[in-house]
């Protein structure tokens, strides 16, 4: 757990203004579709902060921040991987590349994206939809 949740200014200084705008736009898109519990944590060795979306003990996704970089992590379990693989041609080449290169662990395939803009947001929402149907209209 964090001692203090980072504010807008701190996050903007850390990732830079353009990536802060990517961060806030992605959060807004997720929160528009999903009613989730959110938690700030330390980002481990590779990241400064983690911002996790969870509900009922299950993680939907997480955003990460470090100097001049934003990360978006989604873990696809076995069923979700099968759904993705059956529909792979409907995803951007960058998404397929991350999927193909991601290591598969016992709990699923960990897909880490480092979005520089909103161009893959539509695919991110499709990936989230594989994990959980949106619960907001």
C-alpha positions, 0 to 999 in steps of 0.5 A: 500500500502507498503512504500517499496517493499521487495527485494530478501534479505528481503524476503529470510530472512523473509521466509527462503531460501527453502521457498523463492525458492518455492515462486519464482518458483510459481511466475515464473509458474504463470507468464509463463501462465498469463499476469497479473498486480502484486501489493505488499501490507501489509499482514494484521494481519496474514501475513507480505506481500501480492503479488496479481495477478490481471487483469481487476479488478479481482484477480486471486490469491495472495501469502503471506509471513510471518516468515518461511511461504509462503501462496497461496490464491485462491478464487473460486466463485460459478461456479468455485466451481461447476467445482472443485467439478465435478472434485475433484478426479483429485486433490491431497488429500491435495488440497481436504482437504483444499477445504473441510475445507475452509469456504464459504463466500458470494464471494466464498470459500477462499482456503489458502495453505501453500506450503513447496515445489512444489508438489502441483503446478500442482494442483494450476495451475488447480485451476487457470485454473478454474478461468481464462484461461491462456493468455500466450502460 
